[in-house]
Amino acid sequence: MEKKVEQDIRLEKNALPIGYTLGNGQYEIINVLGQGGFGITYAVLDKNLHRRVAVKEFYPQHCVFRDERTYAVVVPMSSRESYERSLLRFEQEGRILAQLNHKNIVKVFTLFRELGTVYLVMEFLEGHTLGMELEARNNAAISSRLVQKIIGVLVDALSTIHQSGIYHLDIKPDNIMLTEDGRIILLDFGAARWSNLGDPGHPKSIVAYTPEYAPLELLRGDEIGPETDIFEVGVLAYELLTGYRPPDVLERLKAEDWYPDNLEEPWGSMIYEAIKIERLERPHCIREWWYRGFNKQIVNVTRPARRNEFLENIYRLYFKFNRINSRNKYYVLLGSITIFVLFLCLIGWHIFSENNIGIVRFRAEEAVRKGDLPGALNYYNRALQIKSQDAFLYESRGDVRIQLKDFAGAILDYQDAIRLSGTSPIQLQTKLANAYINLGDYQQSLNNFSEAISSYQKAITIDVSKSSIAKQRIYQAQIGAANEKVITNQFLDAIEIYEQILSEKELSTVIKNEVRANLANVLFLYSEEMVSKDKLLEASKLLDLAIKQQNDKASLYAARGSLRLKLGEFAKALADLDKAIKLDDKAGSYYALRAVIKGKMNNYLSGIADYNQALRLDYDKIDVYLGRGILYMQINNYKSAIEDFNKVISKEENNVSAYLNRAWSLYYIKDYSQAILDFNEAIRLDADNPRAYEGSGYCKFYLRDRQGAKDDLDKAEELYYKNKKIENIEAIRAWRTQNSI
């Protein structure tokens, strides 16, 4: 119980919290399913497809830890190189597993990078493990027929993954799922994804397997192969048939040769072959091992009648042969021998060609020439099984993977080629650097900008001649990262990234201009956010910085001019609009805005001219007619003002300002009856408008409705008082005194 509590505490510490989302919010963690030496598996809700999936996080707990604030996976510098290699292998083999379509292998839907690691999205399986089943049976033996079914399924699944060059390396009851719909599923390719035990740089102290089931080569850290999985299947079969495991490999090293003589045939001989101590003494093909064993069982035990029938057929052929005359008998015998010899030659050629490195390599090269890249990849995989220390084969397979856009796999192959070469040939360095650049481009296309930058930087480290290309890509990735910050309104972060790029001395003019334009745009967007928060001075300073970055953009001057208009800095606002129009004299909105500023500066005729120019440029907006009408009123051209207000009302029949200003224009030309109608309409649309009541009161006075005039003027004073417009109240009272009302 104490051990279980300790495991739960460690799991909770390392795992992401419940409710945390990954993949841009698509995957929400429901709970933690389990944790191994190299990964944590979560039950996750896929919000896009509304289904439950399992997500496995690459988390080698022996060499990383979790940042408690950001939840990112942090890798110490001493482990960085081995971690990156393991991460690439995990990602590469995740892609291979995603391409496999086998009913007994857990399905991988997709993968993505986040928080400094890789996540595999897999099908969520309902059921229980074979380990749980054995525990429920108190580890009692299982019937031979059921064991044959379980092991047969595993053999079929493992044969498929072996053809793709992947070995599971951790076959045990806990990694076999018995689903509720009756399927037997092979789980947890955790050990397989980063096992590179033949690599001298790989730490041999890492345990990515279960020692009780592991063969000697895993314990030693020696070269592995399909024989490694066959050993573990043999141990599992023995455990299922007997209820306990055979002696582990270390115990058997000290004793005489061990044979499972407590098992019936063919199980005894099959398991004996499968769990031999030395890897090369075991069967090399799991499917061949399985069918050879049980074909023997079928012939000798289950179908004796079939054997007798076969012998009877032999006897019949013999008697028929004896009836043939001597000459014909000679030809029949010669023909039979010839066919038999040819058959043996074909079998021999097949075996020879499948195991001859020259022929397999030739087939791979032919497949490349014909454009059959998947076929070429399979041939190179086979060639490397035959000759695993051939640098040229790794290089050639890397070339194929580049064309298949498996850049992570190509990087691993080129690294192995360099390692086996003993030196660092320039052509291999160039290919490895190009692979990192291609990987960076792919990561950038997925918006994984930080990973892309890391790949480009590795390319520079490997091949200095790629510095120019890689640095341009780095700048593009940084720009992409900044743009992503802008989309989520993280303006300060985006500004910091752009300023960092601009600090680079080797920046090309093209990139520099692009970055400055983007920075100016971010500063503009940030200023708009400040305006929405009524922080006008801060917004003005941001626009100053934006114009400093891009001083030839008219819209920035127009935006600053509009802001200065709000701040009452009319002269500065006018200068900004003059500059905007100088840069772009075809924008009607700029003329309209400058007209407003000129109106504020009492330059009415020039303002009207700007409104006219805005209309000539097809800037046919309500505000243009309304603003020009108001300026016409200022120069006592009430007829033109009324025409403009009429256009506004025809476009927007509930425009209060248009009714109010048209009413005052009618008042000034002494059309009091019509003016009262417009004042009333303005009051209907805005019952708290003091100017409407004031104008209505004056009109009623001149139409001899003194009581109506008194009521409206009283209401106007009341509303002005609420708005603290004392000067307006004083003006009304002076008029009332003058007119005795």
C-alpha positions in Angstrom: 0.0 0.0 0.0 2.8 2.4 0.9 4.5 1.7 -2.5 1.2 2.4 -4.3 0.8 5.7 -2.5 4.4 6.6 -3.3 3.8 5.8 -7.0 0.6 7.9 -7.1 2.4 10.9 -5.5 5.3 10.6 -8.1 2.7 10.3 -10.9 0.8 13.4 -9.8 4.1 15.3 -9.6 5.3 14.4 -13.1 1.9 14.4 -14.9 0.1 17.4 -16.4 -2.9 18.6 -14.3 -6.5 17.4 -14.9 -8.2 19.9 -17.3 -5.0 21.0 -19.0 -5.4 21.4 -22.7 -2.9 20.5 -25.5 -2.8 20.9 -29.2 -4.1 24.5 -29.3 -7.0 23.6 -26.9 -8.2 20.5 -28.9 -7.2 17.9 -26.3 -8.4 18.3 -22.6 -6.9 15.9 -20.1 -9.5 13.9 -18.2 -7.2 11.7 -16.0 -3.8 9.9 -16.0 -3.9 6.3 -17.2 -0.4 5.4 -16.2 3.3 6.2 -16.4 6.4 4.2 -17.5 10.0 4.9 -17.5 9.7 7.0 -20.7 6.2 8.3 -20.9 2.9 9.3 -19.3 -0.4 8.2 -20.8 -3.5 10.3 -20.3 -7.2 9.8 -21.0 -8.1 12.9 -23.1 -11.2 14.4 -24.6 -10.8 15.4 -28.3 -13.0 18.6 -28.4 -13.0 18.8 -32.2 -14.3 15.2 -32.8 -16.1 14.8 -29.4 -14.5 11.5 -28.6 -12.2 10.1 -25.9 -8.6 9.3 -27.0 -5.4 8.3 -25.2 -2.5 10.7 -25.4 1.1 9.5 -24.7 3.6 12.1 -23.6 7.3 11.5 -24.2 8.7 11.9 -20.7 11.9 10.0 -19.8 11.7 10.6 -16.1 15.4 9.6 -15.5 16.7 12.7 -17.3 13.9 15.4 -17.3 11.7 17.3 -14.9 8.5 19.4 -15.2 8.5 23.2 -14.9 5.9 23.8 -12.2 4.9 27.2 -13.7 4.7 26.5 -17.5 4.4 22.7 -17.3 7.2 22.5 -20.0 9.5 19.5 -20.0 13.0 20.8 -18.9 16.1 18.9 -20.0 19.5 19.5 -18.2 22.3 20.4 -20.6 24.1 17.1 -19.8 21.2 15.1 -21.1 20.2 17.4 -24.0 21.9 15.5 -26.8 20.6 12.0 -25.8 17.2 13.5 -25.2 17.0 15.0 -28.6 18.0 11.8 -30.3 15.4 9.8 -28.3 12.8 12.5 -29.1 13.4 12.3 -32.8 13.3 8.4 -32.7 10.0 8.6 -30.7 8.5 11.0 -33.3 9.8 9.0 -36.3 8.5 5.6 -35.1 5.2 7.3 -34.0 4.8 8.2 -37.7 5.5 4.6 -38.7 3.0 3.2 -36.3 0.4 5.7 -37.5 0.8 4.2 -41.0 0.3 0.7 -39.7 -3.2 -0.6 -40.1 -3.5 -3.8 -38.0 -6.4 -4.7 -35.9 -4.2 -6.0 -33.0 -1.9 -2.9 -32.8 -3.1 0.2 -31.0 -4.0 2.8 -33.6 -2.0 6.1 -33.6 -4.1 8.9 -35.0 -1.6 11.8 -35.1 1.3 13.4 -33.2 2.4 16.9 -32.3 5.1 18.8 -30.5 4.3 21.0 -27.5 5.9 21.9 -24.1 9.3 20.8 -25.4 8.3 17.2 -26.1 6.1 15.0 -28.4 2.6 13.7 -27.9 1.1 10.7 -29.6 -2.7 10.7 -30.0 -4.0 7.1 -29.9 -7.3 5.2 -29.8 -8.8 4.9 -26.3 -9.4 1.2 -25.4 -12.1 0.0 -23.0 -11.2 -3.2 -21.3 -8.5 -4.7 -19.1 -5.0 -6.0 -19.5 -3.9 -9.6 -19.7 -2.0 -8.9 -16.5 -5.2 -8.1 -14.7 -6.8 -11.2 -16.2 -4.0 -13.4 -14.8 -4.2 -11.7 -11.4 -8.0 -12.3 -11.3 -7.2 -16.0 -12.0 -4.7 -16.1 -9.2 -2.0 -16.7 -11.9 -3.5 -20.1 -12.7 -2.5 -21.7 -16.0 -4.6 -20.9 -19.1 -5.8 -23.5 -21.6 -3.5 -24.4 -24.5 -6.2 -23.4 -27.0 -6.6 -19.9 -25.5 -2.8 -19.4 -25.3 -2.5 -20.4 -28.9 -5.1 -17.7 -29.8 -3.4 -15.0 -27.8 0.2 -15.8 -29.0 -1.1 -16.2 -32.6 -2.5 -12.7 -32.5 0.8 -11.3 -31.0 2.8 -13.1 -33.7 0.8 -11.6 -36.5 1.1 -8.1 -35.0 4.8 -8.4 -34.3 5.5 -9.7 -37.8 3.9 -6.6 -39.2 6.0 -4.2 -37.1 9.2 -6.2 -37.7 8.7 -5.6 -41.4 8.9 -1.8 -40.7 12.1 -2.2 -38.7 10.5 -1.7 -35.3 10.9 -4.0 -32.3 8.6 -3.9 -29.3 11.1 -4.9 -26.6 8.7 -5.0 -23.7 6.2 -7.8 -24.3 4.4 -8.8 -21.1 0.9 -9.3 -19.8 0.5 -5.6 -18.7 1.1 -4.5 -22.3 -1.6 -6.7 -23.8 -5.2 -5.3 -23.7 -8.3 -7.5 -23.8 -11.0 -5.1 -25.0 -14.7 -5.2 -24.3 -15.4 -6.0 -27.9 -13.2 -9.1 -27.8 -10.0 -7.8 -29.5 -6.5 -8.5 -28.3 -4.4 -5.4 -28.6 -0.6 -5.0 -28.3 0.1 -1.8 -26.3 2.9 0.5 -25.3 5.6 0.7 -27.9 7.5 2.8 -25.3 10.7 0.8 -25.3 10.7 0.4 -29.1 10.5 4.1 -29.9 13.8 5.0 -28.4 15.8 1.8 -28.2 19.1 2.3 -30.0 21.1 0.1 -27.9 23.6 -0.5 -30.7 24.5 3.1 -30.6 27.7 3.7 -28.5 26.4 7.0 -27.4 23.2 5.6 -26.0 23.2 5.3 -22.1 23.1 1.6 -21.3 21.9 2.3 -17.8 18.5 3.2 -19.1 15.9 0.5 -18.5 13.2 0.6 -21.2 12.1 -3.0 -20.7 10.9 -5.4 -18.0 13.9 -7.4 -16.7 11.8 -10.5 -15.8 10.9 -10.9 -19.6 14.1 -9.5 -21.1 16.8 -11.5 -23.0 20.5 -11.2 -22.4 21.1 -8.6 -25.2 18.7 -6.1 -23.6 20.3 -6.6 -20.1 23.8 -6.1 -21.6 22.8 -3.3 -24.0 23.9 -5.3 -27.0 22.5 -5.3 -30.6 18.8 -6.2 -30.8 16.6 -7.7 -33.5 13.4 -9.7 -34.1 14.9 -12.5 -32.0 14.6 -10.1 -28.9 10.8 -10.0 -29.3 10.7 -13.8 -30.0 12.4 -14.3 -26.6 9.8 -12.3 -24.7 6.9 -14.0 -26.5 8.4 -17.3 -25.5 8.6 -16.2 -21.8 5.0 -15.0 -22.0 3.7 -18.2 -23.6 5.4 -20.3 -20.9 3.9 -18.1 -18.2 0.4 -18.4 -19.6 0.7 -22.2 -20.0 2.1 -22.8 -16.5 1.1 -19.9 -14.3 4.7 -18.9 -13.6 7.7 -17.6 -15.6 10.7 -19.7 -16.6 14.0 -19.0 -14.8 15.3 -15.6 -15.9 18.3 -15.4 -18.2 20.8 -14.5 -15.5 20.0 -17.6 -13.5 20.2 -19.8 -16.6 23.7 -18.5 -17.3 24.9 -20.2 -14.1 23.1 -23.6 -14.8 23.0 -26.2 -17.4 20.9 -25.9 -20.6 17.2 -25.6 -19.6 14.3 -27.3 -21.4 10.6 -26.8 -20.6 10.0 -30.6 -20.3 6.8 -29.9 -18.4 5.0 -28.8 -21.6 3.4 -30.8 -24.3 4.6 -30.6 -27.9 4.9 -28.5 -29.9 5.0 -25.9 -27.1 8.1 -27.4 -25.4 10.3 -27.3 -28.5 9.0 -23.9 -29.6 9.6 -22.2 -26.3 13.0 -23.9 -26.0 14.0 -22.4 -29.3 12.5 -19.0 -28.6 14.2 -18.4 -25.2 17.8 -19.6 -26.0 20.3 -17.4 -24.2 22.3 -16.3 -27.3 20.2 -14.1 -29.7 21.6 -15.6 -32.9 20.7 -19.1 -31.8 17.0 -18.2 -31.7 14.7 -18.2 -34.8 15.1 -15.0 -36.8 11.5 -14.7 -38.2 8.6 -14.8 -35.7 6.0 -15.9 -38.2 8.2 -18.8 -39.5 8.9 -19.9 -35.9 5.2 -19.9 -35.2 3.9 -21.7 -38.3 6.7 -24.2 -38.4 5.9 -25.3 -34.8 2.1 -25.6 -35.3 2.3 -27.1 -38.8 4.2 -30.0 -37.1 1.4 -30.3 -34.5 -1.3 -30.4 -37.2 0.5 -33.1 -39.3 1.4 -35.4 -36.5 -1.5 -35.2 -34.1 -4.7 -33.5 -35.2 -5.1 -35.0 -38.7 -3.9 -38.6 -38.8 -6.4 -39.6 -41.5 -5.0 -37.0 -43.8 -1.5 -38.6 -43.5 -2.9 -42.1 -44.5 -4.7 -40.7 -47.5 -1.5 -39.0 -48.6 0.4 -42.4 -48.4 -2.3 -44.1 -50.3 -1.9 -41.5 -53.1 1.8 -42.2 -53.2 1.2 -45.9 -53.6 -1.2 -45.3 -56.5 1.4 -43.2 -58.3 4.0 -45.9 -57.8 1.8 -48.6 -59.3 0.9 -46.3 -62.3 4.6 -45.6 -62.8 5.4 -49.3 -62.9 2.9 -49.8 -65.7 4.7 -47.3 -67.9 7.1 -48.9 -70.4 10.9 -48.5 -69.8 11.5 -45.8 -72.4 8.7 -43.6 -71.2 9.5 -44.3 -67.6 12.9 -42.8 -68.2 11.5 -39.6 -69.6 9.0 -39.3 -66.8 11.7 -39.8 -64.2 14.0 -37.3 -65.9 11.3 -34.7 -66.2 10.3 -35.1 -62.5 13.9 -34.8 -61.4 14.4 -31.7 -63.6 11.3 -30.0 -62.1 12.4 -30.9 -58.6 15.9 -29.5 -59.2 14.4 -26.3 -60.7 12.1 -26.0 -57.7 15.0 -26.4 -55.3 17.0 -23.8 -57.4 14.1 -21.3 -57.1 13.9 -21.8 -53.4 17.7 -21.4 -53.0 17.7 -18.3 -55.2 14.9 -16.8 -53.1 16.8 -17.5 -49.9 20.1 -16.3 -51.4 18.6 -13.1 -52.9 16.8 -12.2 -49.6 20.0 -12.5 -47.7 22.6 -11.3 -50.2 23.5 -7.7 -49.4 24.5 -6.9 -53.0 21.1 -8.1 -54.5 19.0 -6.3 -51.8 21.0 -3.1 -52.3 20.5 -3.4 -56.1 16.8 -3.8 -55.6 16.7 -0.8 -53.4 18.5 1.3 -56.0 16.2 0.1 -58.8 13.2 1.0 -56.7 14.6 4.5 -56.2 15.2 4.8 -60.0 11.6 3.7 -60.7 10.2 6.2 -58.1 9.0 3.4 -55.8 10.2 5.1 -52.6 8.2 3.0 -50.1 9.6 -0.1 -51.8 13.1 1.3 -51.7 12.7 2.0 -48.0 11.7 -1.6 -47.3 14.7 -2.9 -49.2 17.1 -0.6 -47.3 15.5 -1.8 -44.1 16.2 -5.4 -45.1 19.7 -4.5 -46.2 20.5 -3.0 -42.8 19.2 -6.1 -41.1 21.7 -8.0 -43.1 24.5 -5.5 -42.7 23.8 -3.2 -39.8 27.1 -1.4 -39.7 27.2 -0.1 -43.2 27.4 3.7 -43.3 26.5 3.9 -47.0 23.2 2.0 -46.4 22.2 4.5 -43.7 23.1 7.4 -46.0 21.1 5.9 -48.9 18.1 5.2 -46.6 18.3 8.8 -45.4 18.2 10.0 -49.0 15.0 8.0 -49.5 13.4 9.3 -46.3 14.2 12.9 -47.4 12.1 12.3 -50.5 9.3 10.8 -48.4 9.5 13.9 -46.2 10.4 11.8 -43.2 13.0 14.3 -42.1 13.3 13.1 -38.5 14.1 9.6 -39.8 16.6 11.0 -42.3 18.4 12.9 -39.5 18.8 9.6 -37.5 20.1 7.8 -40.6 22.6 10.5 -41.5 23.8 10.6 -37.9 24.3 6.9 -37.9 26.2 7.1 -41.2 28.6 9.7 -39.8 29.1 7.7 -36.6 29.9 4.5 -38.6 32.2 6.5 -41.0 34.4 7.4 -38.1 34.9 10.8 -39.6 32.5 13.6 -40.7 32.5 13.6 -44.5 31.5 17.0 -46.0 28.7 15.4 -48.1 27.1 13.8 -45.0 27.4 17.0 -43.0 25.7 18.8 -45.8 22.9 16.2 -46.1 22.4 16.2 -42.3 22.3 20.0 -42.2 19.8 20.1 -45.1 17.7 17.5 -43.3 17.5 19.7 -40.2 16.5 22.7 -42.5 13.8 20.6 -44.1 12.6 19.4 -40.7 12.5 23.0 -39.5 10.4 24.0 -42.6 8.0 21.2 -41.8 7.8 22.2 -38.1 7.3 25.8 -39.2 4.4 24.7 -41.4 2.7 23.3 -38.3 3.3 26.6 -36.4 5.9 24.8 -34.1 8.2 27.8 -34.4 10.4 27.2 -31.4 11.1 23.7 -32.6 11.8 25.0 -36.1 14.3 27.5 -34.8 16.1 24.8 -32.8 16.3 22.7 -36.0 17.7 25.6 -38.0 20.3 26.3 -35.3 21.5 22.7 -35.4 21.9 23.0 -39.2 24.2 25.9 -38.6 26.2 24.0 -36.0 26.7 21.0 -38.4 27.5 23.0 -41.6 28.6 26.6 -41.3 28.1 27.0 -45.1 24.3 26.7 -44.4 24.4 29.7 -42.0 22.9 32.2 -44.5 20.0 30.0 -45.5 19.3 28.8 -41.9 19.4 32.3 -40.5 16.9 33.5 -43.0 14.7 30.6 -42.0 15.2 31.5 -38.3 14.1 35.0 -39.0 11.0 33.7 -40.8 10.2 31.4 -37.9 10.6 34.2 -35.4 8.3 36.4 -37.5 5.8 33.5 -37.5 6.1 33.2 -33.8 5.5 36.9 -33.4 2.5 36.8 -35.7 1.0 34.0 -33.6 1.4 36.2 -30.5 -0.4 39.0 -32.3 -3.3 36.7 -33.1 -3.8 36.0 -29.4 -3.3 39.7 -28.5 0.0 39.1 -26.8 1.4 42.4 -28.3 4.2 42.9 -25.8 5.6 39.4 -26.5 5.4 40.1 -30.3 7.1 43.4 -30.0 9.9 41.8 -28.0 10.5 39.2 -30.7 10.5 41.8 -33.5 13.0 44.0 -31.6 15.2 40.9 -31.0 15.2 40.2 -34.8 16.1 43.9 -35.6 19.0 43.7 -33.2 20.7 41.2 -35.5 23.6 42.8 -37.4 23.5 40.5 -40.4 19.8 41.1 -41.2 19.1 41.5 -44.9 17.3 44.7 -46.1 14.3 42.6 -47.2 13.9 40.9 -43.9 14.6 44.2 -42.0 11.8 46.0 -43.9 9.4 43.2 -43.4 10.1 43.1 -39.6 9.8 46.8 -39.3 6.4 46.8 -41.2 5.2 44.0 -38.9 6.4 45.8 -35.8 4.7 49.0 -36.9 1.5 47.0 -37.4 1.7 45.4 -33.9 2.3 48.8 -32.3 -0.8 50.1 -34.2 -2.9 47.2 -32.9 -1.6 47.7 -29.4 -2.5 51.4 -29.6 -6.0 50.5 -30.6 -6.3 48.4 -27.5 -5.0 51.3 -25.4 -7.7 53.6 -27.0 -10.4 51.1 -26.0 -9.2 51.4 -22.4 -9.2 55.2 -22.6 -5.4 55.3 -22.3 -5.0 57.9 -25.1 -1.5 59.2 -24.1 -0.1 55.6 -24.1 -1.8 55.0 -27.4 -0.2 58.2 -28.9 3.3 57.1 -27.8 2.8 53.7 -29.4 1.9 55.3 -32.7 5.0 57.5 -32.4 7.0 54.3 -32.2 5.1 52.8 -35.1 5.8 55.7 -37.3 9.5 55.6 -36.4 9.5 52.0 -37.7 7.6 52.7 -40.9 7.5 56.4 -41.7 6.0 56.0 -45.2 2.7 54.5 -44.2 -0.2 56.9 -44.5 -2.6 55.0 -42.3 -0.3 55.4 -39.3 -0.3 59.2 -39.6 -4.0 59.2 -40.1 -4.5 57.1 -36.9 -2.2 59.4 -34.9 -4.0 62.4 -36.3 -7.4 60.9 -35.2 -6.0 60.3 -31.7 -4.6 63.8 -31.5 -8.0 65.2 -32.5 -9.4 63.4 -29.5 -6.7 64.9 -27.3 -7.5 68.4 -28.6 -4.1 68.7 -30.3 -5.6 70.2 -33.4 -2.4 71.6 -35.0 -0.5 68.3 -34.6 -3.5 66.4 -35.8 -3.7 68.6 -38.9 0.1 68.0 -39.6 -0.5 64.3 -39.4 -3.4 64.3 -41.9 -1.4 66.6 -44.3 1.4 63.9 -44.2 -1.1 61.1 -44.7 -2.7 62.8 -47.7 0.8 63.5 -49.1 1.6 59.8 -48.9 -1.8 58.7 -50.2 -3.9 61.3 -51.9 -6.6 58.8 -53.1 -8.0 58.0 -49.6 -11.3 59.8 -49.2 -11.3 59.0 -45.5 -8.2 61.1 -44.9 -9.8 64.2 -46.4 -12.9 63.7 -44.4 -10.9 63.4 -41.2 -8.9 66.5 -42.1 -12.1 68.4 -42.7 -13.2 67.6 -39.1 -9.9 68.9 -37.8 -10.2 72.1 -39.9 -13.8 72.6 -38.5 -12.4 72.4 -35.0 -9.8 75.1 -36.0 -12.6 77.3 -37.5 -11.2 76.9 -41.0 -14.7 76.2 -42.4 -14.2 76.9 -46.1 -11.1 74.7 -46.3 -12.9 72.0 -44.4 -15.8 72.1 -46.8 -13.3 71.7 -49.7 -11.9 68.6 -48.0 -15.4 67.1 -47.7 -16.0 67.8 -51.4 -12.7 66.0 -52.2 -13.7 63.0 -50.1 -17.0 62.7 -52.1 -15.1 63.0 -55.4 -13.0 60.0 -54.3 -16.3 58.1 -53.7 -16.1 58.3 -49.9 -19.9 58.6 -49.8 -20.4 58.3 -46.1 -23.1 59.7 -43.8 -20.5 61.5 -41.7 -19.2 63.4 -44.7 -22.7 65.0 -45.5 -23.4 65.6 -41.8 -20.0 67.2 -41.2 -20.2 69.3 -44.3 -23.7 70.4 -43.4 -22.5 71.6 -40.0 -19.7 73.6 -41.6 -22.2 75.1 -44.0 -24.2 76.3 -41.0 -21.0 78.0 -39.7 -20.8 80.1 -42.8 -24.6 80.8 -42.7 -25.2 78.7 -45.9 -28.3 77.1 -44.4 -29.8 76.1 -47.8 -26.7 73.9 -48.6 -26.7 72.7 -45.0 -30.3 71.6 -45.2 -29.6 69.7 -48.5 -26.8 67.8 -46.8 -29.0 66.9 -43.8 -31.7 65.7 -46.1 -29.2 63.3 -47.7 -28.2 62.0 -44.2 -31.9 61.4 -43.3 -32.5 59.7 -46.6 -29.7 57.2 -45.8 -30.5 56.9 -42.1 -33.9 58.0 -41.1 -33.3 57.9 -37.3 -30.2 60.1 -37.3 -30.8 62.4 -34.4 -28.0 64.8 -35.3 -29.3 65.3 -38.8 -32.8 66.2 -37.5 -31.4 68.5 -34.9 -29.1 70.4 -37.2 -31.7 70.6 -39.9 -34.1 72.0 -37.3 -31.7 74.7 -36.3 -31.0 75.6 -40.0 -34.7 76.0 -40.5 -34.9 78.1 -37.4 -32.2 80.4 -38.7 -34.1 80.9 -42.0 -37.2 81.5 -39.9 -39.2 78.5 -41.1 -40.4 77.9 -37.5 -43.2 75.5 -38.2 -41.0 73.1 -40.1 -38.3 73.5 -37.6 -40.6 72.5 -34.7 -41.4 69.2 -36.6 -37.7 68.4 -36.8 -37.1 69.4 -33.1 -40.0 67.1 -32.1 -38.5 64.2 -34.2 -35.1 64.8 -32.5 -36.8 64.7 -29.1 -38.6 61.5 -30.1 -35.3 59.9 -30.9 -33.5 61.4 -27.9 -35.8 62.5 -25.1 -32.9 64.0 -23.0 -31.5 66.3 -25.7 -31.5 69.9 -24.3 -30.7 71.6 -27.6 -33.9 70.1 -29.1 -36.0 71.5 -26.3 -34.2 74.9 -26.5 -34.8 75.3 -30.3 -38.4 74.1 -30.0 -39.0 76.7 -27.3 -37.6 79.6 -29.4 -39.7 78.5 -32.4 -42.9 78.3 -30.3 -42.3 81.7 -29.0 -42.1 83.2 -32.5 -45.3 81.2 -33.4 -47.0 82.9 -30.3 -47.2 79.8 -28.2 -45.7 81.4 -25.1 -46.8 78.6 -22.7 -45.3 75.9 -25.0 -42.1 78.0 -25.3 -41.9 78.4 -21.5 -42.3 74.6 -20.9 -39.7 73.7 -23.5 -37.2 76.2 -22.3 -37.7 75.1 -18.7 -37.0 71.5 -19.8 -33.9 72.6 -21.7 -32.5 74.4 -18.6 -33.2 71.3 -16.5 -31.3 69.0 -18.9 -28.4 71.5 -19.3 -28.2 71.7 -15.5 -27.9 67.9 -15.3 -25.1 68.0 -17.8 -23.5 71.0 -16.0 -23.7 73.3 -19.0 -24.0 76.5 -17.0 -23.1 78.7 -20.0 -26.0 77.3 -22.0 -28.4 78.0 -19.1 -27.1 81.6 -18.8 -27.7 82.1 -22.6 -31.3 80.9 -22.4 -32.0 83.1 -19.4 -30.6 86.1 -21.1 -32.8 85.5 -24.1 -35.8 84.9 -21.8 -35.2 88.2 -20.0 -34.8 90.0 -23.3 -38.1 88.5 -24.5 -40.0 88.7 -21.2 -40.7 85.0 -21.0 
